[in-house]
């Protein structure tokens, strides 16, 4: 009896389900397995608009001073005065450290006195030389007269007009005159050598004075360029041997940044390219610079080459040693498609949009780039002017029939849509 009752219940349930199915089919309700093209989904749409995009190369590095120097003393010295200290601004030629100059000044005074004495000795030597030159000339004149007189007396003696003693007397006078000439000439040569020696002494004393003055100048440690004191390394009153580091200076009116760039960018980079620099110390603030140097060679291991940028720093806010990130502008790409962020679907590593054309949806896989003002750059997959779905994306598939929601954003008229080709302007 119970078994018969169960069979009857199952049979009745089957009839009921069949009746319900017939009722739904007659009422025209859509089946659960209907094809996407048979459904109509109401969505919002937007147009892929074209924008100009700056293409950049990123580098990182440390900001360096354009110039940096460590000042040192040329000779052993005691620190007399320290005229500037950490962080002070200095000007080119400004004295920053004064060494003890007392001994150097005494050396200059001695050198001045020695030079004066040498010059006086030279004056006396030249005076003596002039006097002996006159003696030589006078003795030569006397010799000439004596020799003339001797010749005349020899002729007279030959004629028998004078005696032999008279002739011999003339000969003696000539011999004495000749000896006087030779003695005066010897003295003249000696005096000339003395004058040359005195001239050498003057030159030597002049050199010694210049060296003494240089040592005196070296007691003034001066800044070789405009900049700031980076570090003071000595104290007043202490004595240091020569070549001791005394003070470190840096020039920060402009800083430099070096970085490595992949070799594929070599054709686009050169001196004069603009650079945008950011540092952690000033978040959100951008500093501008210019590429000044580009390495002529590529590193064979890293396949990169070095570029150097100069970054103006008129306010002195940037400091050598700052870690910096920089963007080098390599060109501007024109008419790059952008779509709303809400039009892009990302799932399981796949990025896609739905392009709407002729009332149908088409799934497109895309490659995205930068984001700007709520829109996403499409590097590949969508062209400027195409229309994409911006809502209802979870209900769409290729072939889905769509209807644009009333009042929703739509595609501009064709005469306003820029559908030109993308172009990279490298400037």
C-alpha positions as CSV (number, residue, x, y, z in Angstrom):
1,X,0.0,0.0,0.0
2,X,2.7,2.4,1.0
3,X,4.8,1.6,-2.2
4,X,1.8,2.3,-4.4
5,X,1.3,5.7,-2.7
6,X,5.0,6.7,-3.3
7,X,4.7,5.8,-7.0
8,X,1.6,8.0,-7.3
9,X,3.3,11.0,-5.7
10,X,6.3,10.8,-8.0
11,X,4.1,10.6,-11.0
12,X,2.1,13.6,-10.0
13,X,5.3,15.7,-9.4
14,X,6.4,14.9,-12.9
15,X,3.2,16.1,-14.4
16,X,3.4,19.4,-12.4
17,X,7.0,20.1,-13.6
18,X,6.0,19.5,-17.2
19,X,3.1,21.8,-16.9
20,X,5.2,24.6,-15.4
21,X,7.8,24.3,-18.2
22,X,5.1,24.5,-20.9
23,X,3.6,27.6,-19.2
24,X,7.0,29.4,-19.2
25,X,7.7,28.5,-22.8
26,X,4.3,29.9,-23.8
27,X,4.8,33.1,-21.9
28,X,8.0,33.9,-23.9
29,X,10.4,34.1,-20.9
30,X,14.1,33.8,-22.1
31,X,15.9,30.5,-21.5
32,X,18.9,30.4,-19.1
33,X,21.2,29.2,-21.9
34,X,20.3,31.9,-24.4
35,X,23.3,33.1,-26.6
36,X,24.9,36.5,-25.7
37,X,23.7,37.9,-29.0
38,X,20.1,37.3,-28.0
39,X,20.4,39.4,-24.8
40,X,20.3,43.2,-24.7
41,X,22.3,44.9,-21.9
42,X,21.9,48.6,-21.1
43,X,25.3,50.2,-20.6
44,X,27.1,53.5,-20.5
45,X,29.8,54.2,-23.1
46,X,32.8,56.5,-23.6
47,X,35.0,57.3,-26.5
48,X,38.8,56.6,-26.6
49,X,40.2,60.1,-27.0
50,X,43.6,61.0,-28.2
51,X,46.1,62.8,-26.0
52,X,49.8,63.8,-26.2
53,X,52.0,61.7,-24.0
54,X,55.6,62.5,-22.9
55,X,57.9,59.5,-23.2
56,X,60.6,59.4,-20.6
57,X,63.6,57.4,-19.3
58,X,63.9,56.9,-15.6
59,X,67.3,57.1,-13.8
60,X,68.2,57.1,-10.1
61,X,71.4,58.3,-8.5
62,X,72.9,60.7,-6.0
63,X,73.1,64.4,-6.4
64,X,76.7,65.6,-6.5
65,X,78.3,69.0,-6.2
66,X,79.4,70.6,-9.4
67,X,82.7,71.4,-7.7
68,X,84.2,70.2,-4.4
69,X,87.6,70.9,-3.0
70,X,89.5,70.2,0.2
71,X,91.9,73.1,1.1
72,X,95.3,72.3,2.5
73,X,98.4,74.2,3.7
74,X,101.6,74.2,1.5
75,X,104.0,74.4,4.4
76,X,104.0,73.4,8.1
77,X,102.0,76.1,9.9
78,X,99.9,77.0,12.9
79,X,96.3,78.0,12.5
80,X,95.9,81.7,13.3
81,X,92.3,82.4,12.5
82,X,89.3,80.5,11.1
83,X,87.2,83.1,9.3
84,X,84.3,80.9,8.2
85,X,82.6,77.7,9.5
86,X,80.2,75.0,8.6
87,X,77.5,76.1,6.2
88,X,78.9,79.6,5.6
89,X,78.7,81.0,2.1
90,X,82.1,81.9,0.6
91,X,83.1,83.9,-2.5
92,X,85.9,83.1,-4.9
93,X,89.2,84.6,-3.5
94,X,87.8,85.1,0.0
95,X,90.2,84.2,2.8
96,X,88.7,81.4,4.8
97,X,91.6,80.4,7.1
98,X,94.5,82.6,8.2
99,X,97.7,80.7,9.2
100,X,100.2,82.3,11.6
101,X,102.1,84.7,9.4
102,X,104.7,86.1,11.7
103,X,107.6,84.0,10.6
104,X,106.6,84.5,6.9
105,X,106.6,88.3,7.4
106,X,110.0,88.2,9.0
107,X,111.2,86.1,6.0
108,X,109.9,88.7,3.6
109,X,111.6,91.5,5.5
110,X,114.9,89.7,5.4
111,X,114.5,89.0,1.7
112,X,113.7,92.7,1.1
113,X,116.9,93.7,3.0
114,X,119.0,91.1,1.1
115,X,117.7,92.4,-2.2
116,X,118.5,96.0,-1.3
117,X,122.0,95.0,-0.3
118,X,122.5,93.1,-3.5
119,X,121.3,96.0,-5.6
120,X,123.7,98.4,-3.8
121,X,126.6,95.9,-4.3
122,X,125.7,95.7,-8.0
123,X,125.7,99.5,-8.3
124,X,129.2,99.7,-6.7
125,X,130.4,96.9,-9.0
126,X,129.1,98.7,-12.1
127,X,130.6,102.0,-10.9
128,X,134.0,100.3,-10.5
129,X,133.6,98.7,-13.8
130,X,132.9,102.0,-15.5
131,X,136.0,103.6,-13.7
132,X,138.3,100.8,-14.8
133,X,136.9,101.0,-18.4
134,X,138.0,104.6,-18.4
135,X,141.4,103.6,-17.0
136,X,141.8,101.1,-19.8
137,X,140.9,103.7,-22.4
138,X,143.4,106.3,-20.9
139,X,146.2,103.7,-20.7
140,X,145.6,102.7,-24.3
141,X,145.9,106.3,-25.3
142,X,149.2,106.7,-23.4
143,X,150.5,103.5,-25.0
144,X,149.6,104.8,-28.4
145,X,151.5,108.0,-27.8
146,X,154.5,106.1,-26.3
147,X,154.7,103.8,-29.3
148,X,154.5,106.7,-31.7
149,X,157.2,108.5,-29.8
150,X,159.4,105.3,-29.8
151,X,159.0,105.0,-33.6
152,X,160.1,108.6,-34.0
153,X,163.1,108.2,-31.7
154,X,164.2,105.0,-33.4
155,X,164.2,106.8,-36.8
156,X,166.2,109.7,-35.3
157,X,168.7,107.3,-33.7
158,X,169.1,105.6,-37.1
159,X,169.9,109.0,-38.6
160,X,172.3,109.7,-35.8
161,X,170.2,112.7,-34.6
162,X,169.9,111.4,-31.0
163,X,171.8,109.3,-28.6
164,X,171.1,105.6,-27.7
165,X,170.1,106.6,-24.2
166,X,167.3,108.8,-25.6
167,X,166.1,106.0,-27.8
168,X,166.2,103.6,-24.8
169,X,164.3,106.0,-22.7
170,X,161.5,106.1,-25.3
171,X,161.5,102.3,-25.3
172,X,161.1,102.2,-21.6
173,X,158.2,104.6,-21.7
174,X,156.5,102.4,-24.3
175,X,157.1,99.3,-22.3
176,X,155.6,100.9,-19.1
177,X,152.6,102.1,-21.1
178,X,152.0,98.6,-22.4
179,X,152.3,97.1,-19.0
180,X,149.8,99.7,-17.7
181,X,147.3,98.8,-20.4
182,X,147.6,95.1,-19.6
183,X,147.1,95.7,-15.9
184,X,144.1,97.9,-16.4
185,X,142.6,95.4,-18.8
186,X,143.1,92.6,-16.3
187,X,141.4,94.7,-13.6
188,X,138.6,95.5,-16.0
189,X,137.9,91.8,-16.6
190,X,138.0,91.2,-12.9
191,X,135.5,94.0,-12.3
192,X,133.3,92.8,-15.1
193,X,133.2,89.4,-13.5
194,X,132.4,91.0,-10.2
195,X,129.5,93.0,-11.8
196,X,128.1,89.8,-13.3
197,X,128.3,88.1,-10.0
198,X,126.5,91.1,-8.4
199,X,123.8,90.9,-11.0
200,X,123.4,87.2,-10.2
201,X,123.1,88.0,-6.5
202,X,120.4,90.5,-7.3
203,X,118.5,88.0,-9.4
204,X,118.9,85.4,-6.6
205,X,117.7,87.9,-4.0
206,X,114.7,88.8,-6.1
207,X,113.8,85.1,-6.4
208,X,114.1,84.7,-2.7
209,X,111.9,87.7,-2.1
210,X,109.2,86.2,-4.5
211,X,109.4,82.9,-2.6
212,X,109.1,84.7,0.7
213,X,106.1,86.7,-0.5
214,X,104.5,83.4,-1.8
215,X,104.9,81.8,1.6
216,X,103.3,84.9,3.1
217,X,100.4,84.6,0.6
218,X,100.2,80.9,1.4
219,X,99.3,81.8,5.0
220,X,96.0,83.0,3.5
221,X,93.8,80.0,2.6
222,X,91.3,81.3,0.0
223,X,88.2,79.8,-1.6
224,X,88.8,78.9,-5.3
225,X,85.1,79.3,-6.2
226,X,81.8,80.6,-4.9
227,X,80.2,78.0,-2.6
228,X,79.7,76.8,0.9
229,X,81.7,75.4,3.7
230,X,81.0,71.7,3.8
231,X,83.3,70.8,6.7
232,X,85.9,72.5,9.0
233,X,88.8,70.1,9.8
234,X,91.2,72.1,12.0
235,X,91.2,74.3,15.1
236,X,92.8,77.6,15.9
237,X,96.3,77.4,17.6
238,X,97.1,73.9,16.4
239,X,100.1,73.3,14.2
240,X,99.9,71.0,11.2
241,X,102.4,69.6,8.8
242,X,102.3,70.5,5.1
243,X,99.4,69.1,2.9
244,X,97.1,68.8,5.9
245,X,93.4,69.0,4.9
246,X,92.0,72.2,6.5
247,X,88.5,72.8,5.1
248,X,86.2,71.3,2.6
249,X,84.1,73.5,0.2
250,X,81.3,72.7,-2.2
251,X,79.7,74.7,-5.0
252,X,75.9,74.0,-5.0
253,X,74.6,76.7,-7.3
254,X,74.0,73.7,-9.6
255,X,74.2,70.0,-8.8
256,X,74.9,67.1,-11.1
257,X,73.2,63.8,-11.3
258,X,74.7,60.7,-13.0
259,X,72.7,57.7,-14.1
260,X,72.7,54.6,-16.3
261,X,70.4,54.4,-19.3
262,X,69.7,51.3,-21.4
263,X,71.4,51.3,-24.8
264,X,68.1,51.2,-26.7
265,X,67.6,54.9,-25.8
266,X,70.9,56.0,-27.2
267,X,69.4,57.5,-30.4
268,X,67.0,59.7,-28.3
269,X,69.4,61.1,-25.7
270,X,71.8,63.9,-26.1
271,X,73.0,67.1,-24.5
272,X,70.2,69.6,-23.9
273,X,67.4,67.1,-23.2
274,X,65.2,68.3,-20.3
275,X,65.2,66.4,-17.0
276,X,62.7,66.3,-14.1
277,X,64.2,65.5,-10.8
278,X,62.5,64.4,-7.5
279,X,64.1,63.9,-4.1
280,X,62.7,62.3,-1.0
281,X,63.3,65.4,1.1
282,X,60.7,67.4,-0.9
283,X,57.9,65.0,-1.8
284,X,55.6,66.2,-4.6
285,X,58.1,68.9,-5.7
286,X,59.9,68.6,-9.1
287,X,63.2,70.2,-10.0
288,X,64.2,70.8,-13.6
289,X,67.6,70.2,-15.2
290,X,69.3,69.5,-18.5
291,X,71.4,66.7,-19.8
292,X,75.0,68.0,-20.1
293,X,77.1,65.0,-20.8
294,X,76.5,61.6,-22.5
295,X,79.0,58.8,-22.4
296,X,80.3,57.8,-25.9
297,X,80.5,54.1,-24.9
298,X,78.2,51.4,-23.7
299,X,79.1,49.1,-20.8
300,X,79.3,45.6,-22.3
301,X,78.1,43.9,-19.2
302,X,75.1,46.1,-18.2
303,X,74.3,47.3,-21.8
304,X,73.9,50.8,-20.4
305,X,75.6,54.1,-20.9
306,X,76.1,57.0,-18.5
307,X,74.4,60.3,-18.7
308,X,75.0,63.4,-16.6
309,X,72.5,66.1,-15.9
310,X,73.0,69.6,-14.4
311,X,70.2,70.7,-12.0
312,X,70.1,74.4,-11.1
313,X,69.9,75.0,-7.4
314,X,69.5,78.8,-7.0
315,X,67.8,78.5,-3.6
316,X,70.2,76.0,-2.2
317,X,67.5,73.7,-1.2
318,X,69.1,70.7,-2.9
319,X,72.1,69.2,-1.1
320,X,74.9,67.1,-2.4
321,X,74.3,63.5,-1.4
322,X,70.5,63.6,-1.8
323,X,69.1,60.4,-3.4
324,X,67.3,61.5,-6.6
325,X,64.9,60.0,-9.2
326,X,64.9,61.6,-12.6
327,X,62.9,61.4,-15.7
328,X,64.6,62.3,-19.0
329,X,62.2,63.4,-21.7
330,X,62.9,61.4,-24.9
331,X,60.0,62.6,-27.0
332,X,56.2,63.4,-27.1
333,X,53.9,60.8,-28.7
334,X,50.9,62.4,-30.3
335,X,47.3,61.2,-30.4
336,X,47.6,58.3,-27.9
337,X,44.2,56.7,-27.0
338,X,42.9,57.0,-23.5
339,X,39.8,55.4,-22.0
340,X,38.1,55.8,-18.6
341,X,39.5,53.7,-15.8
342,X,36.1,52.1,-15.3
343,X,36.2,50.8,-18.9
344,X,39.2,48.6,-18.1
345,X,38.7,45.1,-16.7
346,X,41.7,43.2,-15.1
347,X,41.3,39.6,-14.1
348,X,43.8,36.8,-13.7
349,X,46.5,38.8,-15.4
350,X,44.3,39.7,-18.4
351,X,43.5,43.3,-19.1
352,X,40.6,44.0,-21.5
353,X,38.0,46.4,-22.6
354,X,34.7,46.0,-24.5
355,X,34.6,48.0,-27.8
356,X,31.0,48.9,-28.8
357,X,30.2,49.0,-32.5
358,X,26.8,48.6,-34.4
359,X,25.1,47.8,-31.1
360,X,27.4,44.8,-30.3
361,X,30.1,44.4,-27.8
362,X,33.6,43.1,-28.7
363,X,36.1,42.0,-26.1
364,X,39.6,43.3,-26.7
365,X,42.7,42.5,-24.8
366,X,44.8,45.7,-24.3
367,X,48.1,46.9,-23.0
368,X,47.9,49.8,-20.7
369,X,50.3,52.6,-19.9
370,X,50.1,55.6,-17.6
371,X,47.0,56.9,-15.8
372,X,45.9,60.5,-16.0
373,X,42.9,62.3,-14.7
374,X,40.8,59.2,-14.3
375,X,41.7,57.8,-17.7
376,X,44.1,55.0,-18.8
377,X,46.5,55.1,-21.7
378,X,46.0,52.2,-24.1
379,X,49.3,51.2,-25.8
380,X,47.7,48.5,-27.8
381,X,44.2,47.2,-28.5
382,X,42.1,50.3,-29.0
383,X,42.3,53.1,-31.5
384,X,41.4,56.8,-31.0
385,X,37.7,57.4,-31.7
386,X,36.5,53.9,-30.9
387,X,33.7,53.6,-28.3
388,X,34.1,51.4,-25.2
389,X,31.7,50.3,-22.5
390,X,32.1,52.0,-19.2
391,X,29.5,50.2,-17.1
392,X,27.9,46.7,-17.0
393,X,31.2,45.1,-18.0
394,X,30.5,42.0,-15.9
395,X,27.5,41.2,-18.2
396,X,29.3,41.7,-21.5
397,X,31.0,39.2,-23.9
398,X,31.8,39.3,-27.5
399,X,28.6,39.6,-29.5
400,X,26.4,40.8,-26.6
401,X,23.7,43.2,-27.9
402,X,23.8,46.5,-26.0
403,X,21.7,49.6,-25.6
404,X,23.3,52.9,-24.5
405,X,21.7,54.1,-21.3
406,X,19.8,57.4,-21.8
407,X,21.9,60.4,-20.7
408,X,25.0,58.2,-20.5
409,X,28.3,59.5,-22.0
410,X,28.5,58.6,-25.6
411,X,30.9,59.0,-28.4
412,X,31.3,62.5,-29.8
413,X,30.3,63.2,-33.3
414,X,32.8,62.0,-36.0
415,X,33.7,65.6,-37.0
416,X,35.1,66.1,-33.4
417,X,36.8,62.8,-33.0
418,X,40.6,62.8,-33.6
419,X,41.3,59.4,-35.3
420,X,44.7,60.3,-36.7
421,X,47.8,58.0,-36.4
422,X,50.0,58.0,-33.3
423,X,53.3,59.8,-33.9
424,X,56.4,60.1,-31.6
425,X,57.8,63.6,-31.7
426,X,61.4,63.5,-30.3
427,X,61.7,67.2,-30.3
